[in-house]
Amino acid sequence: MSTLAGGQQTLIGGPVGSWESIKLMSGDGGGFFNVSSAHPFENPSAWSNTVEIVLMLLIPTAFLRTYGRLIGSLKQGWTLLAIVGILFGLLLLAANLAQSAHNGTVTEAVGGQVEGTETRIGIPGSTLFGVSATATADGAVNSSYDSFSSFGGAVLLSAMMLGEIAPGGTGSGLYGLLIAVLVSVFIGGLMVGRTPEYLRKRLGFGEMRYVVLYALVAPTTILLSSAVAVAFQAGPSSMGNPGPHGLTELIYAYTSNVNSNGSAMAGFNGATDFHNLLMSAAMLVGRYLPMVFLLALAGRLARQQPVVETAGTLRAQGVNFVVLATGTAMILALLNFLPALSLGPIAEGLF
């Protein structure tokens, strides 16, 4: 192909269309081209951008209704959908506010944080895509996450640090959300002075032990891996930027790795022996060990005989429970990751 300057350029092509549905619906996120959905051959317009977002959200959201049908309670499915909807809405609102904020002469002139954003998609399309990708464990990108504002990057990090439950991956999002629900049921049961129950199964010490172990694996793996990476020179040397933003790049890399997302801030160079080995270990522990605890929990619940529901049984549905479960999920994430966020994107945004 001839360029405007009279030179020659080779345009790479291939079965891009067939690749897209697999990339988006499977939760993989790896595009045909290196820049994924930021490439016009993969995502040429605002309409294709909308379709890709729907494809990312489709299966994880459908799992919620499927779960309601499997347990014979559509209300439970709607309850989970309400929790997911609130969390997703809060993330999207925060991301749009962060990316549209005017923090200086340039952003005031252009109307928002447009660096690294495709003009055919714009800021709202980029933030919606980014929140959808990080909240569903997909990992696709249509803009440069490293170019997001400090608080915008913090929102993407938060979507993964929630455990990717809004709505999460294809299957993993559902069981991650159920862990948050079980924690909420346990707290609610203690508040009303009764043994916690969920779907007519009691949540005693044995069951909650596995719930807590599941909930601690990913945060511990992310924070410990990030700390090890920072402690050795090989970690900071991979940061594309100094200070808080460089730390944000590193934390994002390990959060994405452990939570089965796959997206990255491009300024961070993870293609080193040190990071490959550490990320491989973090991936194996952070992704697979929780499944062991989850299956052990399922086994304990399966062996129980269903109990009789009474007037004092905490109903895991309705407005009150939705608020309780949503707050519990957010508080758990904050307790685990607020110090890391404070040293990274929050420090960058404030100072």
C-alpha positions in Angstrom: 0.0 0.0 0.0 1.3 3.5 -0.9 1.4 6.1 1.8 0.7 9.8 1.5 4.5 10.5 1.5 5.0 8.1 -1.4 6.4 5.2 0.6 5.2 1.6 0.9 3.4 0.1 3.9 2.2 -3.4 4.6 -1.2 -3.7 6.3 -1.6 -6.9 8.3 -5.0 -8.6 8.0 -6.6 -11.9 8.8 -9.7 -13.5 10.3 -10.3 -10.6 12.7 -14.1 -10.9 12.9 -14.1 -14.5 13.9 -11.4 -13.8 16.5 -13.4 -11.0 18.2 -16.4 -13.1 19.4 -14.0 -15.6 20.9 -11.9 -12.8 22.5 -14.9 -11.1 24.1 -17.3 -13.9 25.0 -14.7 -16.3 26.4 -13.2 -13.7 28.7 -9.8 -14.0 27.2 -9.2 -10.4 26.0 -6.3 -11.1 23.7 -6.9 -9.4 20.3 -5.8 -10.3 16.8 -3.6 -7.1 16.8 -1.4 -6.1 19.7 -3.4 -3.1 20.6 -6.6 -5.2 20.8 -9.9 -3.3 20.4 -8.1 0.0 19.9 -7.2 -1.1 16.4 -9.7 0.0 13.8 -9.8 -3.4 12.2 -11.0 -4.9 15.4 -13.2 -2.0 16.6 -13.9 0.5 13.8 -16.7 2.6 15.2 -18.9 3.5 18.3 -21.4 0.9 17.1 -18.8 -1.9 17.1 -17.6 -0.7 20.5 -21.1 -1.1 21.9 -21.4 -4.6 20.5 -18.1 -5.6 22.0 -19.2 -4.3 25.4 -22.4 -6.3 25.2 -20.5 -9.4 24.3 -18.2 -9.0 27.3 -21.2 -8.6 29.7 -23.5 -11.2 28.1 -22.4 -14.5 29.5 -21.4 -13.4 33.1 -24.8 -11.6 33.4 -26.7 -14.6 32.1 -25.1 -16.8 34.7 -26.9 -14.8 37.4 -30.3 -15.7 36.0 -29.2 -19.3 35.3 -28.2 -19.6 39.0 -31.6 -18.4 40.1 -33.2 -21.1 37.9 -30.9 -23.8 39.1 -31.7 -23.2 42.8 -35.4 -22.7 42.0 -35.5 -19.0 43.1 -35.6 -16.4 40.4 -35.7 -13.7 43.2 -32.2 -14.8 44.2 -31.0 -14.3 40.7 -32.6 -10.9 40.6 -30.9 -10.1 43.9 -27.5 -11.0 42.6 -28.2 -8.9 39.4 -29.1 -5.9 41.6 -25.8 -6.2 43.5 -23.9 -6.4 40.3 -25.8 -3.5 38.7 -25.1 -1.2 41.7 -21.4 -2.1 41.8 -21.0 -1.7 38.0 -22.9 1.6 38.0 -20.7 3.0 40.8 -17.5 2.0 39.0 -18.8 3.5 35.7 -19.8 6.8 37.4 -16.5 7.1 39.1 -14.6 6.4 35.9 -16.5 8.9 33.9 -16.0 11.6 36.5 -12.3 10.9 36.8 -11.8 10.9 33.0 -13.9 14.0 32.4 -12.3 16.1 35.2 -10.5 19.3 34.3 -7.2 19.2 36.1 -5.3 21.8 34.1 -5.2 24.0 31.0 -5.0 21.1 28.5 -7.8 19.0 29.8 -10.0 22.2 30.1 -9.3 22.9 26.4 -10.1 19.4 25.1 -12.9 18.6 27.6 -11.3 15.6 29.4 -8.5 13.1 29.6 -8.2 12.2 25.9 -4.5 11.0 25.8 -4.4 7.4 24.7 -8.1 7.5 23.7 -9.3 6.8 20.2 -11.2 9.8 18.8 -13.7 7.6 17.1 -14.8 6.2 20.4 -14.3 9.1 22.8 -14.0 9.3 26.6 -17.5 7.8 27.6 -17.0 4.8 25.2 -13.5 4.3 26.5 -14.4 4.4 30.2 -17.5 2.1 29.6 -15.3 -0.4 27.7 -12.5 -0.2 30.4 -14.9 -0.8 33.3 -16.6 -3.6 31.4 -13.3 -5.3 30.6 -11.8 -5.1 34.1 -15.1 -5.9 35.9 -15.7 -9.0 33.7 -12.1 -10.4 33.8 -11.9 -10.0 30.0 -8.8 -7.9 29.7 -9.6 -6.4 26.3 -8.7 -2.7 25.7 -9.9 0.0 23.4 -7.6 2.7 24.8 -4.4 3.0 26.8 -5.1 2.3 30.5 -1.7 3.8 31.3 -3.0 7.1 29.9 -6.0 7.2 32.1 -6.0 9.8 34.9 -4.7 8.7 38.2 -8.2 8.3 39.7 -9.5 6.7 36.4 -6.7 4.1 36.7 -7.7 3.6 40.3 -11.3 2.8 39.2 -10.0 0.1 36.8 -7.9 -1.3 39.6 -10.8 -1.3 42.0 -13.0 -3.2 39.5 -10.4 -6.1 39.7 -9.7 -5.7 43.4 -13.4 -6.2 44.1 -12.7 -9.8 43.0 -14.1 -9.2 39.5 -17.7 -9.8 40.7 -19.5 -7.0 38.8 -20.4 -9.3 37.0 -17.0 -11.0 36.8 -15.7 -13.8 34.5 -17.6 -16.6 32.8 -18.4 -18.6 35.9 -15.7 -17.3 38.2 -17.7 -14.1 38.6 -20.7 -16.0 39.9 -18.9 -17.9 42.6 -16.8 -14.9 43.6 -20.1 -13.0 44.1 -21.6 -15.8 46.1 -18.6 -15.7 48.5 -19.4 -12.0 49.1 -23.1 -13.0 49.6 -22.1 -15.6 52.2 -20.0 -13.1 54.1 -23.0 -10.8 54.1 -25.3 -13.6 55.3 -22.9 -14.4 58.1 -22.7 -10.7 59.2 -26.5 -10.4 58.9 -27.1 -13.5 60.9 -24.9 -12.3 63.7 -26.8 -8.9 63.7 -30.1 -10.7 64.3 -28.7 -13.2 66.7 -29.3 -16.3 64.7 -27.0 -19.0 63.1 -26.5 -17.7 59.6 -28.2 -19.7 56.9 -28.2 -19.5 53.1 -30.5 -21.5 50.9 -31.5 -23.5 54.0 -27.9 -24.5 54.7 -26.2 -23.4 57.9 -23.0 -21.4 57.8 -21.0 -22.5 60.8 -17.3 -22.3 61.7 -16.3 -25.0 59.1 -18.1 -23.3 56.3 -16.9 -19.8 57.1 -13.4 -21.0 57.4 -13.3 -21.9 53.7 -15.1 -18.6 52.8 -12.5 -16.6 54.6 -9.6 -18.6 53.1 -11.1 -18.0 49.6 -11.5 -14.3 50.3 -7.9 -13.9 51.5 -6.0 -15.8 48.8 -6.2 -13.2 46.0 -5.5 -10.1 48.1 -2.6 -11.8 49.9 -1.1 -13.1 46.6 -1.4 -9.6 44.9 0.0 -7.6 47.8 2.8 -10.1 48.6 3.9 -10.4 44.9 3.9 -6.7 44.5 5.9 -6.3 47.7 8.5 -8.9 46.5 8.7 -7.1 43.1 9.3 -3.7 44.7 11.9 -5.2 47.1 14.1 -6.4 44.3 15.7 -4.0 41.7 14.2 -6.1 38.9 10.8 -4.8 39.9 11.3 -1.0 40.0 13.5 -1.2 36.9 10.4 -2.4 34.9 8.4 0.7 35.8 7.9 3.0 32.9 7.4 6.0 35.3 8.8 7.0 38.6 6.9 7.6 41.8 3.3 6.7 42.5 2.4 6.1 38.9 5.2 3.6 38.5 3.9 1.8 41.6 0.4 1.8 40.1 1.7 0.2 37.0 3.3 -2.6 39.0 0.3 -3.2 41.2 -2.0 -3.2 38.2 0.2 -5.9 36.5 0.0 -8.3 39.5 -3.7 -7.5 40.2 -4.5 -8.3 36.5 -2.4 -11.4 36.6 -3.9 -12.9 39.7 -7.5 -12.0 38.9 -7.3 -13.6 35.5 -7.8 -10.3 33.6 -4.7 -10.0 31.4 -4.9 -6.2 30.7 -1.9 -4.1 31.6 -0.6 -0.5 31.8 1.7 -0.3 28.8 4.4 1.6 30.7 5.2 -1.5 32.8 7.7 -4.0 31.2 6.7 -7.5 32.5 8.7 -9.3 29.8 11.6 -10.2 32.1 12.6 -13.5 33.7 12.0 -12.1 37.1 8.4 -11.0 36.4 7.6 -14.0 34.3 8.5 -16.4 37.1 6.9 -14.3 39.9 3.7 -13.8 37.8 3.5 -17.5 37.0 3.7 -18.4 40.7 1.2 -15.7 41.5 -1.1 -16.9 38.8 -1.1 -20.5 39.9 -1.8 -19.6 43.6 -4.2 -16.7 43.0 -6.3 -18.4 40.4 -6.4 -22.0 41.3 -6.1 -22.2 45.1 -9.4 -20.4 45.7 -11.1 -23.1 43.6 -9.9 -25.7 46.1 -11.5 -23.9 49.0 -14.6 -23.3 47.0 -15.0 -27.0 46.2 -14.3 -27.9 49.9 -17.1 -25.4 50.9 -19.5 -26.9 48.3 -18.8 -30.4 49.7 -19.6 -29.3 53.3 -22.8 -27.6 52.2 -23.8 -30.6 50.1 -23.5 -33.0 53.1 -25.8 -30.8 55.2 -29.5 -31.6 55.6 -31.6 -28.5 54.7 -33.0 -26.7 57.7 -36.5 -25.3 58.0 -37.0 -21.6 57.3 -38.7 -19.6 60.0 -39.9 -16.1 60.5 -36.5 -15.3 62.0 -34.5 -16.5 59.1 -32.5 -13.8 57.3 -33.8 -13.6 53.7 -31.0 -13.3 51.2 -33.1 -11.1 48.9 -34.8 -7.7 48.9 -33.6 -4.2 49.1 -32.0 -4.5 52.6 -30.0 -7.5 51.7 -28.9 -5.9 48.4 -27.5 -2.9 50.3 -25.9 -5.2 52.9 -24.2 -7.4 50.3 -23.1 -4.4 48.1 -21.6 -2.6 51.2 -19.9 -5.8 52.3 -18.2 -6.4 48.9 -16.9 -2.8 48.9 -15.7 -2.8 52.5 -13.8 -6.1 52.0 -12.0 -4.6 48.9 -11.2 -1.4 50.8 -9.8 -3.2 53.9 -7.5 -5.3 51.7 -6.3 -2.7 49.1 -6.8 0.8 50.5 -3.2 1.1 51.6 -1.9 0.0 48.2 -4.3 2.4 46.4 -3.2 5.2 48.7 0.5 4.7 47.8 -0.3 4.5 44.1 -3.1 6.2 42.2 -4.6 8.2 45.1 -1.2 9.7 46.0 -0.6 10.5 42.4 -4.0 12.2 42.0 -3.7 14.2 45.2 -0.1 15.3 45.1 
